[in-house]
Amino acid sequence: MKVPESILKKLANGSDVRGVAIEGVADEPVTLSPEAANVITSGFLTFLAGKTGKARKELRVAVGHDSRLSAKPLRHAVLESLVSAGCVAVNCHLASTPAMFMSTVFPETQMDGAIMITASHLPYNRNGLKFFTKEGGVEHEDIEAILEAAAREPVVSADYHKAQRYDLMERYCHHLRKKIRQALDKGNEPLKGMHIVVDAGNGAGGFFASQILGRLGADTSGSVFLEPDGHFPNHIPNPENKQAMAAIKKAVLDSHADLGLIFDTDVDRMSAVLKNGKEISRNALIAMMAAILAPDYPGSTIVTDSVTSDELTTFLQKELGLKHHRYMRGYKNVIDECIRLNQSGTVSPLAIETSGHGALSENYYLDDGAYLAVKLLIAAAKAKNKGQKLSDLVKALGEPAESTEYRMKIQGESDFKGYGAKVLEAFASRADAKGIKQAKPSFEGVRLIFPEGWALLRMSLHDPQMPLNIESRKQGGVADIASQVQELLQGFDSLDFSVFKK
């Protein structure tokens, strides 16, 4: 039995694979079946063999998953493919995405590749596969090659119990604990006297409270939703979600904690809440991480996605003496740009999205929410030892008076990307004709500069939508800018302007 290429290609999602993995939601049939996962794994082996020059049976591949309900049947299908190929298959069970990459780094494991079964923060019925080599996560073009190879592979069966078992998370946690102990140089419990709460959103991040904070002496009482539960019954495991951020804020204030940490399902993203309830997310998280890194990387360049605020730019440049490089949305895009800059001689220690995906050059350019949390904890402990506050690092960061994102659907256009390109071309031309300044260069979409703020119109990375981000330095400014933007878009009737009326 083979899985048709047409079905497999629909599972491509940027630099990973995602689909509906279990029934239960109306009009959402299963697309990522165990059979699909099985042949996609075979496709990855073909890709990995070509990349390493090894025969399939010589490869070492680790497999892990988050707390999703569909994790086990998909894991079994993946392991069957690996065992059938005769390679060394290692079952790491519940794990984080960054830990799976680190299985290619740790001297005890030295994997040639790793597969993480996760769909990040998507609903409970979804799942996916993320692939790693020793060089990091695969690229979009690699996913296409993997799926093309998968379409040629038959579904195979084998005894998945023959896979080796390894407690990767204990090894990964040892790695993080060592980072904190070395940085603080205060014995085995350097966080003793600190009260830190964690919200894991019932994903895979509960380990951070018990295996990191607890074993370093911190008080973690008041932590919430640490137990893995693939139904995600309490809130979406997503630091960008308002309900999720409200939950960690409540946990901090109710328990009078010094700091709160929140992770997404597979722990490649994080945000934080300070003792006074102030959220450290989006622009504030970028500012905080940049402030932590600035002393070690003076004058360096911080790479962010395209929707970061002007206030962040001012903070990075004037307060920290750093350079701000706004790039494209998509965590792989900002990471790849950070790598490119460093390779070209421009020091860039951090690639980070407003979504909470943050990768440090010192950490293999790996977007690792737990590693960001480690850097934050070290800074918090050092500040406490000096009688200072962690919030002092970003006290000079300004905030826009208003900030909004509109997502205009492109309706009735089979070539929605071509249509979007025409919209952007006309949008820029009309703005020029009206004398509205444009930010140059713009690596994504068209960014217009207004006296009271800015507007960025771009294409969605994957969907038939055109997101419009607007920020204003005065109350009522967003509505004024949105009105001018709508005027510039007149005549493009396939755009759904109803979003402006909500």
C-alpha positions as a Python dict, from the first residue, in 0.01 Angstrom:
ca = {
    (1, 'M'): (0, 0, 0),
    (2, 'K'): (117, 350, -87),
    (3, 'V'): (-18, 690, 14),
    (4, 'P'): (-93, 913, -290),
    (5, 'E'): (144, 1204, -338),
    (6, 'S'): (-153, 1440, -372),
    (7, 'I'): (-254, 1358, -14),
    (8, 'L'): (98, 1385, 121),
    (9, 'K'): (172, 1719, -46),
    (10, 'K'): (-128, 1876, 131),
    (11, 'L'): (40, 1804, 463),
    (12, 'A'): (332, 2037, 389),
    (13, 'N'): (333, 2331, 630),
    (14, 'G'): (638, 2547, 578),
    (15, 'S'): (930, 2359, 732),
    (16, 'D'): (724, 2079, 885),
    (17, 'V'): (425, 1851, 822),
    (18, 'R'): (82, 1903, 978),
    (19, 'G'): (-267, 1766, 940),
    (20, 'V'): (-581, 1641, 1113),
    (21, 'A'): (-479, 1331, 1308),
    (22, 'I'): (-799, 1222, 1485),
    (23, 'E'): (-1170, 1251, 1421),
    (24, 'G'): (-1399, 1455, 1640),
    (25, 'V'): (-1434, 1793, 1468),
    (26, 'A'): (-1709, 1837, 1209),
    (27, 'D'): (-1592, 1872, 848),
    (28, 'E'): (-1231, 1795, 945),
    (29, 'P'): (-1151, 1445, 816),
    (30, 'V'): (-826, 1277, 912),
    (31, 'T'): (-543, 1372, 677),
    (32, 'L'): (-235, 1279, 883),
    (33, 'S'): (-302, 908, 930),
    (34, 'P'): (-59, 656, 1081),
    (35, 'E'): (-4, 526, 727),
    (36, 'A'): (92, 875, 610),
    (37, 'A'): (329, 917, 905),
    (38, 'N'): (481, 579, 824),
    (39, 'V'): (572, 660, 464),
    (40, 'I'): (676, 1017, 549),
    (41, 'T'): (925, 868, 795),
    (42, 'S'): (1059, 648, 514),
    (43, 'G'): (1090, 961, 303),
    (44, 'F'): (1287, 1128, 580),
    (45, 'L'): (1522, 831, 593),
    (46, 'T'): (1585, 867, 220),
    (47, 'F'): (1654, 1237, 270),
    (48, 'L'): (1878, 1173, 571),
    (49, 'A'): (2074, 899, 395),
    (50, 'G'): (2142, 1135, 105),
    (51, 'K'): (2248, 1413, 341),
    (52, 'T'): (2481, 1201, 555),
    (53, 'G'): (2610, 960, 293),
    (54, 'K'): (2512, 670, 517),
    (55, 'A'): (2304, 366, 432),
    (56, 'R'): (1961, 357, 595),
    (57, 'K'): (2058, 79, 834),
    (58, 'E'): (2352, 286, 955),
    (59, 'L'): (2137, 582, 1059),
    (60, 'R'): (2047, 673, 1417),
    (61, 'V'): (1708, 844, 1456),
    (62, 'A'): (1532, 958, 1773),
    (63, 'V'): (1154, 1000, 1803),
    (64, 'G'): (961, 1206, 2058),
    (65, 'H'): (617, 1362, 2095),
    (66, 'D'): (413, 1612, 2292),
    (67, 'S'): (94, 1541, 2488),
    (68, 'R'): (-149, 1515, 2197),
    (69, 'L'): (-413, 1242, 2190),
    (70, 'S'): (-289, 1112, 1855),
    (71, 'A'): (75, 1095, 1964),
    (72, 'K'): (97, 723, 2037),
    (73, 'P'): (-49, 579, 1713),
    (74, 'L'): (165, 819, 1511),
    (75, 'R'): (471, 733, 1718),
    (76, 'H'): (412, 363, 1660),
    (77, 'A'): (381, 420, 1285),
    (78, 'V'): (702, 624, 1278),
    (79, 'L'): (894, 366, 1481),
    (80, 'E'): (765, 83, 1261),
    (81, 'S'): (912, 257, 960),
    (82, 'L'): (1248, 307, 1133),
    (83, 'V'): (1267, -49, 1269),
    (84, 'S'): (1168, -191, 931),
    (85, 'A'): (1456, 0, 768),
    (86, 'G'): (1701, -159, 1011),
    (87, 'C'): (1833, 169, 1147),
    (88, 'V'): (1886, 249, 1514),
    (89, 'A'): (1547, 378, 1629),
    (90, 'V'): (1529, 545, 1971),
    (91, 'N'): (1195, 608, 2143),
    (92, 'C'): (1221, 917, 2364),
    (93, 'H'): (851, 927, 2454),
    (94, 'L'): (716, 1262, 2588),
    (95, 'A'): (967, 1530, 2495),
    (96, 'S'): (1009, 1889, 2384),
    (97, 'T'): (1095, 1991, 2030),
    (98, 'P'): (1428, 2153, 2130),
    (99, 'A'): (1529, 1839, 2321),
    (100, 'M'): (1476, 1633, 2007),
    (101, 'F'): (1722, 1849, 1817),
    (102, 'M'): (1969, 1824, 2106),
    (103, 'S'): (1965, 1446, 2062),
    (104, 'T'): (2184, 1512, 1757),
    (105, 'V'): (2425, 1713, 1975),
    (106, 'F'): (2464, 1531, 2306),
    (107, 'P'): (2770, 1301, 2301),
    (108, 'E'): (2566, 1027, 2469),
    (109, 'T'): (2317, 1013, 2182),
    (110, 'Q'): (2477, 1152, 1862),
    (111, 'M'): (2167, 1099, 1649),
    (112, 'D'): (2188, 1152, 1275),
    (113, 'G'): (1831, 1281, 1278),
    (114, 'A'): (1529, 1330, 1499),
    (115, 'I'): (1153, 1339, 1453),
    (116, 'M'): (924, 1534, 1685),
    (117, 'I'): (553, 1453, 1667),
    (118, 'T'): (375, 1782, 1739),
    (119, 'A'): (147, 2046, 1593),
    (120, 'S'): (259, 2319, 1833),
    (121, 'H'): (-42, 2516, 1961),
    (122, 'L'): (-298, 2390, 1707),
    (123, 'P'): (-627, 2231, 1827),
    (124, 'Y'): (-633, 1888, 1988),
    (125, 'N'): (-734, 1704, 1669),
    (126, 'R'): (-422, 1819, 1480),
    (127, 'N'): (-73, 1677, 1481),
    (128, 'G'): (241, 1693, 1274),
    (129, 'L'): (604, 1594, 1226),
    (130, 'K'): (910, 1815, 1270),
    (131, 'F'): (1242, 1689, 1137),
    (132, 'F'): (1595, 1764, 1253),
    (133, 'T'): (1943, 1688, 1128),
    (134, 'K'): (2267, 1783, 1298),
    (135, 'E'): (2239, 2117, 1117),
    (136, 'G'): (1901, 2200, 1270),
    (137, 'G'): (1544, 2192, 1146),
    (138, 'V'): (1485, 2111, 781),
    (139, 'E'): (1382, 2378, 531),
    (140, 'H'): (1064, 2407, 324),
    (141, 'E'): (1235, 2266, 16),
    (142, 'D'): (1354, 1971, 227),
    (143, 'I'): (994, 1897, 328),
    (144, 'E'): (899, 1888, -39),
    (145, 'A'): (1181, 1641, -109),
    (146, 'I'): (1080, 1426, 189),
    (147, 'L'): (717, 1412, 76),
    (148, 'E'): (816, 1331, -283),
    (149, 'A'): (1028, 1042, -155),
    (150, 'A'): (745, 934, 79),
    (151, 'A'): (506, 897, -215),
    (152, 'R'): (736, 628, -358),
    (153, 'E'): (747, 431, -34),
    (154, 'P'): (505, 154, 68),
    (155, 'V'): (354, 140, 415),
    (156, 'V'): (575, -99, 614),
    (157, 'S'): (521, -286, 937),
    (158, 'A'): (759, -406, 1206),
    (159, 'D'): (766, -456, 1580),
    (160, 'Y'): (803, -103, 1712),
    (161, 'H'): (888, -245, 2054),
    (162, 'K'): (1232, -325, 1911),
    (163, 'A'): (1315, 44, 1921),
    (164, 'Q'): (1557, 145, 2195),
    (165, 'R'): (1428, 360, 2481),
    (166, 'Y'): (1610, 663, 2618),
    (167, 'D'): (1520, 927, 2879),
    (168, 'L'): (1618, 1219, 2662),
    (169, 'M'): (1440, 1474, 2880),
    (170, 'E'): (1653, 1389, 3184),
    (171, 'R'): (1968, 1441, 2973),
    (172, 'Y'): (1828, 1766, 2833),
    (173, 'C'): (1730, 1891, 3179),
    (174, 'H'): (2079, 1813, 3309),
    (175, 'H'): (2211, 2031, 3026),
    (176, 'L'): (1987, 2324, 3128),
    (177, 'R'): (2053, 2286, 3501),
    (178, 'K'): (2426, 2292, 3431),
    (179, 'K'): (2388, 2619, 3235),
    (180, 'I'): (2216, 2785, 3531),
    (181, 'R'): (2458, 2652, 3795),
    (182, 'Q'): (2761, 2762, 3594),
    (183, 'A'): (2619, 3110, 3533),
    (184, 'L'): (2523, 3173, 3896),
    (185, 'D'): (2806, 2982, 4066),
    (186, 'K'): (2606, 2934, 4389),
    (187, 'G'): (2615, 2560, 4444),
    (188, 'N'): (2352, 2300, 4360),
    (189, 'E'): (2051, 2518, 4447),
    (190, 'P'): (2125, 2860, 4298),
    (191, 'L'): (1754, 2947, 4273),
    (192, 'K'): (1684, 2890, 4642),
    (193, 'G'): (1478, 3177, 4781),
    (194, 'M'): (1308, 3246, 4445),
    (195, 'H'): (940, 3170, 4384),
    (196, 'I'): (872, 3089, 4019),
    (197, 'V'): (552, 2948, 3874),
    (198, 'V'): (505, 2766, 3544),
    (199, 'D'): (204, 2725, 3314),
    (200, 'A'): (266, 2435, 3075),
    (201, 'G'): (-82, 2449, 2920),
    (202, 'N'): (-109, 2070, 2966),
    (203, 'G'): (156, 2029, 2698),
    (204, 'A'): (506, 1885, 2732),
    (205, 'G'): (654, 2168, 2941),
    (206, 'G'): (567, 2052, 3292),
    (207, 'F'): (922, 1921, 3330),
    (208, 'F'): (1049, 2275, 3371),
    (209, 'A'): (885, 2313, 3711),
    (210, 'S'): (995, 1980, 3855),
    (211, 'Q'): (1319, 1894, 3677),
    (212, 'I'): (1469, 2242, 3638),
    (213, 'L'): (1329, 2485, 3894),
    (214, 'G'): (1257, 2236, 4172),
    (215, 'R'): (1595, 2068, 4151),
    (216, 'L'): (1768, 2408, 4158),
    (217, 'G'): (1594, 2505, 4484),
    (218, 'A'): (1314, 2729, 4356),
    (219, 'D'): (966, 2732, 4510),
    (220, 'T'): (724, 2634, 4232),
    (221, 'S'): (402, 2631, 4436),
    (222, 'G'): (114, 2785, 4245),
    (223, 'S'): (225, 2642, 3909),
    (224, 'V'): (-66, 2539, 3690),
    (225, 'F'): (-157, 2292, 3415),
    (226, 'L'): (164, 2092, 3440),
    (227, 'E'): (2, 1753, 3372),
    (228, 'P'): (11, 1642, 3005),
    (229, 'D'): (-344, 1633, 2868),
    (230, 'G'): (-401, 1623, 2494),
    (231, 'H'): (-751, 1768, 2530),
    (232, 'F'): (-590, 2098, 2644),
    (233, 'P'): (-884, 2153, 2881),
    (234, 'N'): (-772, 2478, 3044),
    (235, 'H'): (-655, 2705, 2764),
    (236, 'I'): (-481, 2695, 2429),
    (237, 'P'): (-111, 2617, 2497),
    (238, 'N'): (6, 2929, 2319),
    (239, 'P'): (185, 3230, 2475),
    (240, 'E'): (19, 3453, 2213),
    (241, 'N'): (-328, 3356, 2340),
    (242, 'K'): (-491, 3616, 2569),
    (243, 'Q'): (-657, 3351, 2785),
    (244, 'A'): (-326, 3171, 2828),
    (245, 'M'): (-145, 3489, 2931),
    (246, 'A'): (-430, 3575, 3169),
    (247, 'A'): (-385, 3232, 3331),
    (248, 'I'): (-13, 3273, 3403),
    (249, 'K'): (-69, 3631, 3519),
    (250, 'K'): (-332, 3505, 3766),
    (251, 'A'): (-99, 3228, 3884),
    (252, 'V'): (178, 3481, 3953),
    (253, 'L'): (-43, 3728, 4138),
    (254, 'D'): (-236, 3464, 4335),
    (255, 'S'): (82, 3294, 4459),
    (256, 'H'): (282, 3618, 4500),
    (257, 'A'): (556, 3467, 4285),
    (258, 'D'): (870, 3646, 4170),
    (259, 'L'): (824, 3534, 3809),
    (260, 'G'): (592, 3332, 3590),
    (261, 'L'): (688, 3129, 3281),
    (262, 'I'): (449, 2998, 3016),
    (263, 'F'): (532, 2758, 2733),
    (264, 'D'): (356, 2638, 2421),
    (265, 'T'): (277, 2269, 2368),
    (266, 'D'): (620, 2155, 2251),
    (267, 'V'): (825, 2414, 2444),
    (268, 'D'): (990, 2590, 2154),
    (269, 'R'): (821, 2917, 2262),
    (270, 'M'): (781, 3098, 2591),
    (271, 'S'): (665, 3420, 2750),
    (272, 'A'): (682, 3549, 3105),
    (273, 'V'): (501, 3754, 3367),
    (274, 'L'): (681, 3969, 3624),
    (275, 'K'): (598, 3990, 3994),
    (276, 'N'): (371, 4292, 3941),
    (277, 'G'): (171, 4113, 3669),
    (278, 'K'): (339, 4285, 3374),
    (279, 'E'): (355, 4058, 3070),
    (280, 'I'): (690, 3998, 2907),
    (281, 'S'): (577, 3888, 2564),
    (282, 'R'): (596, 4000, 2202),
    (283, 'N'): (800, 4326, 2184),
    (284, 'A'): (874, 4321, 2558),
    (285, 'L'): (1017, 3968, 2538),
    (286, 'I'): (1241, 4070, 2249),
    (287, 'A'): (1356, 4377, 2444),
    (288, 'M'): (1424, 4171, 2756),
    (289, 'M'): (1628, 3907, 2573),
    (290, 'A'): (1823, 4175, 2386),
    (291, 'A'): (1898, 4356, 2712),
    (292, 'I'): (2026, 4031, 2865),
    (293, 'L'): (2252, 3966, 2565),
    (294, 'A'): (2370, 4324, 2500),
    (295, 'P'): (2666, 4325, 2745),
    (296, 'D'): (2813, 4015, 2580),
    (297, 'Y'): (2740, 4129, 2223),
    (298, 'P'): (2787, 4509, 2214),
    (299, 'G'): (2677, 4678, 1893),
    (300, 'S'): (2532, 4355, 1756),
    (301, 'T'): (2224, 4305, 1538),
    (302, 'I'): (1893, 4167, 1664),
    (303, 'V'): (1684, 3996, 1394),
    (304, 'T'): (1307, 4010, 1441),
    (305, 'D'): (998, 3950, 1235),
    (306, 'S'): (837, 4233, 1043),
    (307, 'V'): (562, 4335, 1288),
    (308, 'T'): (776, 4460, 1576),
    (309, 'S'): (710, 4811, 1703),
    (310, 'D'): (895, 5136, 1642),
    (311, 'E'): (928, 5164, 2020),
    (312, 'L'): (1128, 4842, 2018),
    (313, 'T'): (1358, 4984, 1751),
    (314, 'T'): (1416, 5295, 1963),
    (315, 'F'): (1489, 5085, 2271),
    (316, 'L'): (1735, 4857, 2093),
    (317, 'Q'): (1920, 5140, 1925),
    (318, 'K'): (1918, 5420, 2184),
    (319, 'E'): (1908, 5230, 2512),
    (320, 'L'): (2114, 4923, 2425),
    (321, 'G'): (2332, 5044, 2139),
    (322, 'L'): (2221, 4755, 1919),
    (323, 'K'): (2095, 4738, 1562),
    (324, 'H'): (1741, 4625, 1476),
    (325, 'H'): (1696, 4419, 1161),
    (326, 'R'): (1327, 4366, 1081),
    (327, 'Y'): (1292, 4064, 856),
    (328, 'M'): (1014, 3833, 740),
    (329, 'R'): (764, 3653, 960),
    (330, 'G'): (818, 3281, 1014),
    (331, 'Y'): (1059, 3153, 1277),
    (332, 'K'): (1272, 2971, 1019),
    (333, 'N'): (1300, 3291, 819),
    (334, 'V'): (1437, 3497, 1108),
    (335, 'I'): (1668, 3214, 1217),
    (336, 'D'): (1807, 3165, 867),
    (337, 'E'): (1863, 3541, 836),
    (338, 'C'): (2049, 3544, 1169),
    (339, 'I'): (2270, 3261, 1047),
    (340, 'R'): (2333, 3442, 718),
    (341, 'L'): (2433, 3763, 897),
    (342, 'N'): (2678, 3584, 1125),
    (343, 'Q'): (2830, 3396, 835),
    (344, 'S'): (2878, 3725, 649),
    (345, 'G'): (3059, 3882, 944),
    (346, 'T'): (2773, 4071, 1112),
    (347, 'V'): (2742, 3964, 1475),
    (348, 'S'): (2382, 3866, 1547),
    (349, 'P'): (2320, 3682, 1876),
    (350, 'L'): (1941, 3662, 1859),
    (351, 'A'): (1670, 3579, 1606),
    (352, 'I'): (1326, 3620, 1760),
    (353, 'E'): (963, 3654, 1654),
    (354, 'T'): (689, 3836, 1841),
    (355, 'S'): (526, 3489, 1866),
    (356, 'G'): (787, 3389, 2126),
    (357, 'H'): (1007, 3181, 1894),
    (358, 'G'): (1357, 3287, 1994),
    (359, 'A'): (1689, 3138, 1882),
    (360, 'L'): (2034, 3229, 2011),
    (361, 'S'): (2355, 3188, 1814),
    (362, 'E'): (2516, 3050, 2130),
    (363, 'N'): (2254, 2772, 2138),
    (364, 'Y'): (2285, 2623, 1788),
    (365, 'Y'): (2034, 2877, 1647),
    (366, 'L'): (1768, 2660, 1809),
    (367, 'D'): (1430, 2814, 1888),
    (368, 'D'): (1406, 2684, 2242),
    (369, 'G'): (1154, 2828, 2487),
    (370, 'A'): (1321, 2652, 2779),
    (371, 'Y'): (1660, 2800, 2690),
    (372, 'L'): (1506, 3149, 2674),
    (373, 'A'): (1358, 3081, 3016),
    (374, 'V'): (1703, 2977, 3142),
    (375, 'K'): (1853, 3308, 3024),
    (376, 'L'): (1565, 3493, 3191),
    (377, 'L'): (1612, 3302, 3518),
    (378, 'I'): (1983, 3374, 3527),
    (379, 'A'): (1914, 3745, 3474),
    (380, 'A'): (1642, 3742, 3742),
    (381, 'A'): (1866, 3570, 3996),
    (382, 'K'): (2153, 3811, 3928),
    (383, 'A'): (1919, 4109, 3964),
    (384, 'K'): (1784, 3972, 4294),
    (385, 'N'): (2136, 3921, 4428),
    (386, 'K'): (2210, 4288, 4354),
    (387, 'G'): (1887, 4410, 4510),
    (388, 'Q'): (1753, 4504, 4167),
    (389, 'K'): (1447, 4405, 3965),
    (390, 'L'): (1430, 4208, 3641),
    (391, 'S'): (1189, 4471, 3511),
    (392, 'D'): (1468, 4730, 3529),
    (393, 'L'): (1609, 4578, 3208),
    (394, 'V'): (1314, 4705, 3005),
    (395, 'K'): (1191, 5003, 3206),
    (396, 'A'): (1287, 5235, 2919),
    (397, 'L'): (1085, 5040, 2660),
    (398, 'G'): (797, 5242, 2523),
    (399, 'E'): (468, 5098, 2403),
    (400, 'P'): (237, 5211, 2122),
    (401, 'A'): (-90, 5364, 2235),
    (402, 'E'): (-278, 5125, 2007),
    (403, 'S'): (-191, 4810, 1816),
    (404, 'T'): (-417, 4600, 1594),
    (405, 'E'): (-393, 4321, 1336),
    (406, 'Y'): (-658, 4281, 1067),
    (407, 'R'): (-657, 3965, 855),
    (408, 'M'): (-829, 4025, 521),
    (409, 'K'): (-928, 3706, 342),
    (410, 'I'): (-871, 3677, -32),
    (411, 'Q'): (-1197, 3536, -164),
    (412, 'G'): (-1267, 3364, -493),
    (413, 'E'): (-913, 3375, -631),
    (414, 'S'): (-752, 3043, -729),
    (415, 'D'): (-410, 3210, -753),
    (416, 'F'): (-434, 3400, -426),
    (417, 'K'): (-59, 3459, -408),
    (418, 'G'): (-59, 3621, -751),
    (419, 'Y'): (-357, 3833, -652),
    (420, 'G'): (-183, 3936, -330),
    (421, 'A'): (128, 4039, -525),
    (422, 'K'): (-86, 4268, -744),
    (423, 'V'): (-247, 4419, -434),
    (424, 'L'): (92, 4497, -280),
    (425, 'E'): (224, 4649, -602),
    (426, 'A'): (-78, 4877, -635),
    (427, 'F'): (-73, 4958, -263),
    (428, 'A'): (286, 5080, -283),
    (429, 'S'): (225, 5274, -604),
    (430, 'R'): (-84, 5449, -468),
    (431, 'A'): (95, 5536, -145),
    (432, 'D'): (377, 5695, -347),
    (433, 'A'): (124, 5897, -545),
    (434, 'K'): (-22, 6034, -221),
    (435, 'G'): (319, 6114, -78),
    (436, 'I'): (297, 5855, 200),
    (437, 'K'): (644, 5748, 310),
    (438, 'Q'): (746, 5381, 282),
    (439, 'A'): (1001, 5202, 497),
    (440, 'K'): (1298, 5089, 288),
    (441, 'P'): (1411, 4822, 273),
    (442, 'S'): (1106, 4614, 357),
    (443, 'F'): (1176, 4244, 353),
    (444, 'E'): (809, 4156, 372),
    (445, 'G'): (512, 4339, 228),
    (446, 'V'): (472, 4717, 221),
    (447, 'R'): (527, 4923, 536),
    (448, 'L'): (384, 5274, 534),
    (449, 'I'): (496, 5545, 774),
    (450, 'F'): (233, 5788, 904),
    (451, 'P'): (281, 6087, 1139),
    (452, 'E'): (108, 5895, 1420),
    (453, 'G'): (231, 5542, 1347),
    (454, 'W'): (270, 5279, 1077),
    (455, 'A'): (89, 5010, 876),
    (456, 'L'): (232, 4688, 732),
    (457, 'L'): (40, 4501, 462),
    (458, 'R'): (175, 4160, 368),
    (459, 'M'): (80, 3817, 239),
    (460, 'S'): (16, 3536, 483),
    (461, 'L'): (292, 3273, 472),
    (462, 'H'): (49, 2991, 388),
    (463, 'D'): (-313, 3106, 376),
    (464, 'P'): (-524, 3313, 130),
    (465, 'Q'): (-509, 3614, 360),
    (466, 'M'): (-346, 3955, 371),
    (467, 'P'): (-265, 4053, 730),
    (468, 'L'): (-254, 4425, 804),
    (469, 'N'): (-71, 4533, 1119),
    (470, 'I'): (-120, 4888, 1244),
    (471, 'E'): (34, 5067, 1541),
    (472, 'S'): (-31, 5421, 1657),
    (473, 'R'): (130, 5652, 1910),
    (474, 'K'): (-204, 5818, 1988),
    (475, 'Q'): (-551, 5699, 2084),
    (476, 'G'): (-775, 5671, 1781),
    (477, 'G'): (-476, 5659, 1549),
    (478, 'V'): (-531, 5299, 1437),
    (479, 'A'): (-877, 5382, 1305),
    (480, 'D'): (-738, 5683, 1118),
    (481, 'I'): (-460, 5479, 957),
    (482, 'A'): (-698, 5191, 877),
    (483, 'S'): (-926, 5435, 694),
    (484, 'Q'): (-636, 5559, 480),
    (485, 'V'): (-529, 5201, 406),
    (486, 'Q'): (-880, 5106, 292),
    (487, 'E'): (-878, 5402, 56),
    (488, 'L'): (-552, 5278, -96),
    (489, 'L'): (-706, 4933, -151),
    (490, 'Q'): (-1021, 5043, -328),
    (491, 'G'): (-1112, 4829, -630),
    (492, 'F'): (-966, 4505, -494),
    (493, 'D'): (-1304, 4347, -440),
    (494, 'S'): (-1170, 4001, -356),
    (495, 'L'): (-1038, 4139, -29),
    (496, 'D'): (-1272, 4096, 267),
    (497, 'F'): (-1304, 4445, 417),
    (498, 'S'): (-1558, 4331, 676),
    (499, 'V'): (-1273, 4282, 927),
    (500, 'F'): (-1259, 4661, 968),
    (501, 'K'): (-1616, 4668, 1096),
    (502, 'K'): (-1567, 4419, 1379),
}
